[in-house]
């Protein structure tokens, strides 16, 4: 029921998807620029509108009663940061355990402007052998935009050049909070 309400809110608000996903059933969505709490709804709605279910990772303590059922219904996947198995390996195991797995990750890790993006999404895609799909909210046009598809090679800087070029073409809710890493 909660999932339906979120999707109804996406539709009611006038958002529409733009672009297409790759034909495979497994990929990581690199969602940026993440400048507002509303971005989460835009990503969930866009993925749903394109016929898929979005998954996201959260610390395992959020998946206990009373929030556990709610988090799983939204597509949440619990990870244990204190476990001996690192976070990347835990998520790669989820990719390996499912035939259909679309993971949304906001690499900034914050809604504030930061040039220090987390690289776990890249490591997950590389180790799981899945593509990275660039996607972002364009608030002026109310479109959830699907951009370039990246097949990670291990050369992260070079692989992500098309992603940063794409993210500069869309306008987040708070453009002043959008910042891109300087890996040079």
Backbone as CSV, one residue per row, in Angstrom:
resi,resn,N_x,N_y,N_z,CA_x,CA_y,CA_z,C_x,C_y,C_z
1,UNK,0.825,-1.189,0.000,0.000,0.000,0.000,0.879,1.266,0.000
2,UNK,1.914,1.269,0.820,2.796,2.440,0.895,3.482,2.659,-0.451
3,UNK,3.915,1.564,-1.078,4.552,1.656,-2.391,3.604,2.322,-3.384
4,UNK,2.346,1.896,-3.372,1.352,2.477,-4.289,1.148,3.958,-4.025
5,UNK,1.152,4.352,-2.766,0.992,5.773,-2.430,2.169,6.606,-2.957
6,UNK,3.364,6.069,-2.812,4.540,6.789,-3.307,4.507,6.940,-4.822
7,UNK,4.123,5.879,-5.517,4.036,5.935,-6.976,2.909,6.881,-7.390
8,UNK,1.786,6.859,-6.673,0.682,7.769,-6.971,1.123,9.218,-6.777
9,UNK,1.920,9.478,-5.736,2.435,10.836,-5.510,3.321,11.271,-6.676
10,UNK,4.169,10.375,-7.155,5.038,10.661,-8.304,4.175,11.046,-9.516
11,UNK,3.166,10.228,-9.803,2.292,10.496,-10.946,1.501,11.784,-10.751
12,UNK,0.931,11.954,-9.578,0.106,13.123,-9.269,0.913,14.416,-9.358
13,UNK,2.188,14.341,-8.989,3.050,15.525,-9.010,3.468,15.924,-10.424
14,UNK,3.168,15.084,-11.405,3.472,15.425,-12.792,4.827,14.964,-13.293
15,UNK,5.530,14.140,-12.528,6.836,13.650,-12.959,6.674,12.592,-14.043
16,UNK,7.624,12.540,-14.951,7.634,11.550,-16.031,9.062,11.044,-16.221
17,UNK,9.196,9.779,-16.626,10.531,9.270,-16.931,10.970,9.712,-18.314
18,UNK,12.279,9.822,-18.495,12.860,10.170,-19.788,14.083,9.287,-19.993
19,UNK,14.070,8.481,-21.043,15.179,7.578,-21.316,14.789,6.140,-21.060
20,UNK,15.751,5.249,-21.250,15.493,3.814,-21.106,16.611,3.139,-20.318
21,UNK,16.222,2.049,-19.675,17.197,1.217,-18.981,17.840,0.247,-19.968
22,UNK,18.997,-0.305,-19.605,19.595,-1.337,-20.456,18.710,-2.584,-20.435
23,UNK,18.880,-3.480,-21.398,18.012,-4.655,-21.466,18.214,-5.658,-20.334
24,UNK,19.363,-5.662,-19.686,19.623,-6.628,-18.617,18.749,-6.406,-17.399
25,UNK,18.695,-7.389,-16.529,17.842,-7.340,-15.338,18.589,-6.878,-14.092
26,UNK,19.897,-6.628,-14.208,20.694,-6.213,-13.054,21.560,-5.022,-13.430
27,UNK,21.502,-3.975,-12.614,22.380,-2.827,-12.800,22.329,-1.932,-11.575
28,UNK,23.313,-1.052,-11.480,23.390,-0.048,-10.426,22.979,1.286,-11.043
29,UNK,22.058,1.978,-10.393,21.702,3.326,-10.825,22.503,4.305,-9.981
30,UNK,23.337,5.087,-10.663,24.106,6.156,-10.025,23.203,7.387,-10.063
31,UNK,22.533,7.669,-8.944,21.564,8.757,-8.897,22.159,10.040,-8.348
32,UNK,22.203,11.074,-9.173,22.760,12.361,-8.746,22.087,13.465,-9.570
33,UNK,22.156,14.647,-9.262,22.651,15.196,-8.022,21.573,15.074,-6.947
34,UNK,21.962,14.609,-5.807,21.047,14.365,-4.691,21.094,15.574,-3.772
35,UNK,20.127,16.494,-3.939,20.143,17.741,-3.171,18.903,17.927,-2.308
36,UNK,17.954,16.961,-2.350,16.700,17.110,-1.628,16.175,15.742,-1.207
37,UNK,15.400,15.712,-0.130,14.747,14.465,0.280,13.752,13.989,-0.770
38,UNK,13.223,14.886,-1.585,12.259,14.525,-2.628,12.899,13.661,-3.710
39,UNK,14.206,13.750,-3.864,14.891,12.984,-4.901,14.616,11.491,-4.767
40,UNK,14.522,10.997,-3.548,14.254,9.581,-3.306,12.946,9.171,-3.975
41,UNK,11.904,9.988,-3.805,10.609,9.681,-4.429,10.703,9.738,-5.951
42,UNK,11.463,10.693,-6.458,11.630,10.806,-7.908,12.318,9.552,-8.448
43,UNK,13.377,9.087,-7.777,14.076,7.885,-8.239,13.168,6.659,-8.175
44,UNK,12.463,6.479,-7.048,11.564,5.325,-6.931,10.477,5.374,-7.998
45,UNK,9.877,6.544,-8.191,8.808,6.687,-9.181,9.285,6.466,-10.602
46,UNK,10.450,6.999,-10.937,10.990,6.843,-12.284,11.294,5.376,-12.579
47,UNK,11.938,4.705,-11.633,12.263,3.291,-11.830,10.980,2.480,-11.992
48,UNK,9.988,2.761,-11.161,8.702,2.054,-11.248,8.010,2.343,-12.583
49,UNK,8.012,3.613,-13.010,7.362,3.984,-14.271,7.995,3.270,-15.464
50,UNK,9.260,2.894,-15.336,9.946,2.167,-16.402,9.853,0.655,-16.207
51,UNK,8.962,0.223,-15.301,8.653,-1.190,-15.151,9.583,-1.999,-14.283
52,UNK,10.307,-1.357,-13.401,11.236,-2.078,-12.535,10.993,-1.699,-11.073
53,UNK,11.550,-2.467,-10.157,11.491,-2.137,-8.739,12.876,-1.683,-8.291
54,UNK,12.933,-0.513,-7.679,14.195,0.017,-7.173,14.521,-0.611,-5.833
55,UNK,15.789,-0.851,-5.622,16.304,-1.300,-4.328,17.305,-0.264,-3.851
56,UNK,17.456,-0.194,-2.551,18.445,0.699,-1.954,19.002,0.014,-0.724
57,UNK,20.190,0.421,-0.303,20.804,-0.196,0.866,20.620,0.711,2.079
58,UNK,20.518,0.075,3.230,20.396,0.801,4.485,21.019,-0.016,5.600
59,UNK,21.413,0.669,6.663,22.028,-0.067,7.771,21.009,-1.029,8.388
60,UNK,21.499,-2.191,8.756,20.629,-3.286,9.187,19.726,-2.919,10.357
61,UNK,20.141,-1.981,11.204,19.312,-1.623,12.356,17.989,-0.966,11.939
62,UNK,17.917,-0.408,10.742,16.669,0.193,10.251,15.644,-0.861,9.842
63,UNK,16.079,-2.117,9.746,15.201,-3.173,9.261,14.621,-4.025,10.386
64,UNK,14.717,-3.526,11.599,14.111,-4.209,12.746,12.726,-3.621,12.993
65,UNK,11.944,-4.327,13.776,10.604,-3.850,14.105,10.722,-2.516,14.824
66,UNK,9.922,-1.530,14.551,8.701,-1.544,13.743,8.909,-1.121,12.291
67,UNK,10.119,-0.705,11.898,10.342,-0.164,10.557,10.743,-1.206,9.513
68,UNK,11.090,-2.415,9.938,11.623,-3.418,9.024,10.737,-3.728,7.834
69,UNK,9.469,-3.982,8.079,8.539,-4.296,6.998,8.388,-3.142,6.026
70,UNK,8.315,-1.942,6.576,8.189,-0.736,5.753,9.411,-0.579,4.854
71,UNK,10.602,-0.726,5.423,11.839,-0.563,4.661,11.946,-1.607,3.549
72,UNK,11.594,-2.854,3.846,11.656,-3.905,2.823,10.613,-3.667,1.729
73,UNK,9.432,-3.198,2.117,8.377,-2.915,1.134,8.805,-1.834,0.153
74,UNK,9.618,-0.901,0.618,10.114,0.156,-0.266,11.244,-0.319,-1.181
75,UNK,11.782,-1.512,-0.892,12.890,-2.035,-1.694,14.211,-2.016,-0.963
76,UNK,14.176,-1.758,0.326,15.396,-1.688,1.112,16.080,-3.029,1.279
77,UNK,17.401,-2.989,1.298,18.232,-4.166,1.498,19.150,-3.858,2.681
78,UNK,19.027,-4.626,3.773,19.868,-4.340,4.937,21.317,-4.765,4.737
79,UNK,22.233,-3.919,5.226,23.656,-4.263,5.236,24.193,-4.002,6.639
80,UNK,25.119,-4.835,7.049,25.716,-4.725,8.374,27.116,-4.136,8.228
81,UNK,27.256,-2.883,8.607,28.556,-2.210,8.456,29.621,-2.759,9.403
82,UNK,29.171,-3.423,10.477,30.146,-3.952,11.438,30.545,-5.391,11.119
83,UNK,29.934,-5.989,10.095,30.219,-7.382,9.748,31.613,-7.507,9.150
84,UNK,32.242,-8.671,9.334,33.569,-8.867,8.764,33.542,-8.798,7.232
85,UNK,32.417,-9.158,6.636,32.275,-9.052,5.182,31.982,-7.583,4.865
86,UNK,32.777,-6.965,3.995,32.612,-5.540,3.723,31.306,-5.259,2.994
87,UNK,30.900,-3.996,2.995,29.643,-3.564,2.405,29.554,-3.935,0.930
88,UNK,30.605,-3.710,0.177,30.597,-4.031,-1.251,30.311,-5.514,-1.447
89,UNK,30.980,-6.370,-0.697,30.759,-7.818,-0.823,29.342,-8.216,-0.442
90,UNK,28.782,-7.568,0.577,27.404,-7.861,0.975,26.430,-7.546,-0.158
91,UNK,26.632,-6.409,-0.823,25.721,-6.013,-1.893,25.946,-6.862,-3.142
92,UNK,27.198,-7.202,-3.443,27.476,-8.089,-4.577,26.789,-9.439,-4.343
93,UNK,26.774,-9.909,-3.114,26.078,-11.160,-2.788,24.580,-11.038,-3.090
94,UNK,23.996,-9.855,-2.858,22.583,-9.638,-3.184,22.366,-9.697,-4.702
95,UNK,23.271,-9.101,-5.463,23.168,-9.194,-6.927,23.227,-10.657,-7.360
96,UNK,24.127,-11.422,-6.759,24.285,-12.828,-7.130,23.087,-13.674,-6.716
97,UNK,22.378,-13.266,-5.673,21.260,-14.052,-5.143,19.929,-13.786,-5.867
98,UNK,19.869,-12.755,-6.695,18.611,-12.392,-7.353,18.774,-12.373,-8.870
99,UNK,17.716,-12.753,-9.565,17.721,-12.681,-11.030,17.419,-11.284,-11.527
100,UNK,16.775,-10.485,-10.686,16.360,-9.125,-11.048,16.746,-8.222,-9.882
101,UNK,17.697,-7.315,-10.101,18.168,-6.483,-8.996,18.634,-5.141,-9.546
102,UNK,17.898,-4.085,-9.205,18.213,-2.723,-9.633,18.485,-1.915,-8.365
103,UNK,19.715,-1.525,-8.166,20.136,-0.828,-6.958,20.346,0.655,-7.240
104,UNK,19.661,1.517,-6.493,19.833,2.964,-6.619,20.789,3.427,-5.524
105,UNK,21.830,4.167,-5.918,22.801,4.697,-4.971,23.033,6.171,-5.274
106,UNK,22.982,7.001,-4.234,23.332,8.417,-4.365,24.799,8.550,-3.939
107,UNK,25.715,8.698,-4.884,27.138,8.654,-4.547,27.633,9.801,-3.678
108,UNK,26.890,10.909,-3.637,27.342,12.007,-2.785,27.279,11.630,-1.308
109,UNK,26.329,10.773,-0.936,26.188,10.371,0.458,25.624,11.465,1.346
110,UNK,25.214,12.587,0.756,24.665,13.712,1.508,23.852,14.568,0.544
111,UNK,23.001,15.414,1.091,22.251,16.353,0.252,22.959,17.704,0.177
112,UNK,24.074,17.835,0.860,24.875,19.061,0.825,25.906,18.969,-0.289
113,UNK,26.401,20.119,-0.713,27.449,20.128,-1.745,28.704,19.453,-1.199
114,UNK,29.226,18.501,-1.972,30.454,17.823,-1.571,31.221,17.385,-2.801
115,UNK,32.518,17.490,-2.732,33.362,17.000,-3.818,33.941,15.628,-3.465
116,UNK,33.549,15.097,-2.314,34.032,13.787,-1.886,32.902,12.772,-2.057
117,UNK,32.771,12.249,-3.256,31.741,11.251,-3.527,32.239,9.882,-3.097
118,UNK,31.342,9.075,-2.614,31.662,7.703,-2.245,31.765,6.872,-3.531
119,UNK,32.625,5.897,-3.538,32.859,5.116,-4.758,32.339,3.685,-4.662
120,UNK,31.611,3.376,-3.597,31.090,2.019,-3.427,30.219,1.560,-4.577
121,UNK,29.404,2.469,-5.152,28.538,2.094,-6.274,29.377,1.544,-7.428
122,UNK,30.525,2.161,-7.665,31.406,1.738,-8.754,31.998,0.365,-8.443
123,UNK,32.488,0.197,-7.212,33.083,-1.080,-6.809,32.054,-2.202,-6.847
124,UNK,30.817,-1.895,-6.437,29.737,-2.899,-6.484,29.502,-3.330,-7.920
125,UNK,29.331,-2.364,-8.831,29.067,-2.688,-10.235,30.221,-3.473,-10.847
126,UNK,31.447,-3.060,-10.564,32.625,-3.736,-11.110,32.679,-5.188,-10.635
127,UNK,32.529,-5.395,-9.324,32.639,-6.751,-8.769,31.437,-7.629,-9.103
128,UNK,30.254,-7.021,-9.275,29.066,-7.795,-9.635,28.989,-8.031,-11.142
129,UNK,29.815,-7.309,-11.912,29.796,-7.458,-13.364,28.535,-6.901,-13.996
130,UNK,28.048,-5.769,-13.441,26.815,-5.154,-13.955,27.103,-3.720,-14.393
131,UNK,26.284,-3.182,-15.292,26.495,-1.801,-15.725,26.025,-0.788,-14.693
132,UNK,26.498,0.430,-14.870,26.064,1.581,-14.076,25.191,2.431,-14.992
133,UNK,23.994,2.750,-14.520,23.083,3.598,-15.275,23.041,4.955,-14.580
134,UNK,23.368,5.995,-15.304,23.312,7.350,-14.742,21.868,7.830,-14.784
135,UNK,21.408,8.435,-13.692,20.038,8.945,-13.648,19.982,10.117,-12.690
136,UNK,19.105,11.048,-12.992,18.971,12.196,-12.115,17.659,12.919,-12.318
137,UNK,17.257,13.670,-11.310,16.023,14.448,-11.418,16.295,15.782,-12.116
138,UNK,15.446,16.132,-13.052,15.505,17.446,-13.677,14.247,18.185,-13.230
139,UNK,14.391,19.010,-12.206,13.232,19.642,-11.577,12.475,20.612,-12.477
140,UNK,13.137,21.450,-13.290,12.354,22.361,-14.126,11.403,21.643,-15.085
141,UNK,11.839,20.510,-15.635,10.995,19.781,-16.584,10.190,18.659,-15.930
142,UNK,10.431,18.406,-14.642,9.793,17.312,-13.894,9.992,15.977,-14.607
143,UNK,11.249,15.710,-14.933,11.595,14.452,-15.566,12.639,13.720,-14.719
144,UNK,12.431,12.434,-14.569,13.465,11.563,-14.035,14.251,11.082,-15.241
145,UNK,15.469,11.589,-15.429,16.215,11.382,-16.669,17.201,10.222,-16.534
146,UNK,17.083,9.286,-17.466,18.024,8.170,-17.542,19.075,8.558,-18.578
147,UNK,20.329,8.510,-18.174,21.419,8.948,-19.042,22.276,7.801,-19.516
148,UNK,23.571,8.061,-19.629,24.475,7.058,-20.198,24.580,5.791,-19.351
149,UNK,24.893,4.729,-20.046,25.135,3.431,-19.409,26.639,3.204,-19.460
150,UNK,27.200,2.892,-18.299,28.646,2.725,-18.177,28.949,1.280,-17.789
151,UNK,29.870,0.676,-18.517,30.329,-0.673,-18.192,31.702,-0.524,-17.547
152,UNK,31.783,-0.681,-16.230,33.046,-0.405,-15.532,34.181,-1.307,-15.998
153,UNK,35.337,-0.666,-16.176,36.540,-1.385,-16.641,37.603,-1.493,-15.559
154,UNK,37.429,-0.727,-14.480,38.457,-0.643,-13.455,39.164,0.703,-13.484
155,UNK,38.997,1.460,-14.558,39.553,2.813,-14.666,38.416,3.789,-14.331
156,UNK,38.202,3.989,-13.040,37.041,4.740,-12.577,36.984,6.151,-13.140
157,UNK,38.076,6.879,-13.093,38.069,8.266,-13.587,37.604,8.336,-15.034
158,UNK,38.189,7.521,-15.854,37.829,7.531,-17.276,36.404,7.029,-17.494
159,UNK,36.040,5.963,-16.797,34.698,5.398,-16.955,33.611,6.410,-16.596
160,UNK,33.855,7.237,-15.573,32.808,8.138,-15.078,32.764,9.498,-15.774
161,UNK,33.673,9.766,-16.694,33.627,11.042,-17.426,32.263,11.295,-18.071
162,UNK,31.640,10.301,-18.753,30.321,10.553,-19.344,29.246,10.826,-18.286
163,UNK,29.408,10.243,-17.110,28.437,10.461,-16.033,28.446,11.929,-15.606
164,UNK,29.623,12.477,-15.372,29.695,13.864,-14.907,29.243,14.838,-15.984
165,UNK,29.530,14.525,-17.235,29.034,15.368,-18.329,27.505,15.333,-18.351
166,UNK,26.917,14.158,-18.159,25.461,14.016,-18.124,24.852,14.779,-16.951
167,UNK,25.401,14.613,-15.752,24.814,15.243,-14.567,24.819,16.771,-14.672
168,UNK,25.750,17.308,-15.430,25.786,18.764,-15.618,24.664,19.260,-16.536
169,UNK,23.955,18.352,-17.226,22.881,18.750,-18.144,21.513,18.789,-17.485
170,UNK,21.409,18.303,-16.263,20.115,18.299,-15.572,20.180,19.202,-14.343
171,UNK,19.019,19.702,-13.928,18.971,20.674,-12.839,18.317,20.064,-11.602
172,UNK,19.091,19.905,-10.527,18.522,19.370,-9.290,17.641,20.406,-8.596
173,UNK,16.954,19.981,-7.556,16.067,20.885,-6.812,16.838,22.077,-6.251
174,UNK,18.024,21.819,-5.728,18.869,22.878,-5.159,20.208,22.893,-5.901
175,UNK,20.271,23.579,-7.052,21.502,23.567,-7.852,22.740,24.040,-7.091
176,UNK,22.559,24.911,-6.122,23.705,25.409,-5.363,24.358,24.314,-4.508
177,UNK,23.658,23.206,-4.303,24.208,22.093,-3.523,24.886,21.039,-4.399
178,UNK,24.753,21.168,-5.701,25.345,20.174,-6.611,26.835,20.448,-6.761
179,UNK,27.627,19.423,-6.591,29.087,19.535,-6.753,29.587,18.200,-7.280
180,UNK,30.657,18.258,-8.026,31.203,17.055,-8.627,32.615,16.810,-8.116
181,UNK,32.999,15.556,-7.978,34.321,15.254,-7.430,35.444,15.697,-8.360
182,UNK,36.550,15.967,-7.751,37.764,16.298,-8.501,38.755,15.183,-8.230
183,UNK,38.773,14.181,-9.109,39.636,13.013,-8.919,40.966,13.178,-9.636
184,UNK,41.237,14.349,-10.170,42.476,14.518,-10.923,43.684,14.624,-10.015
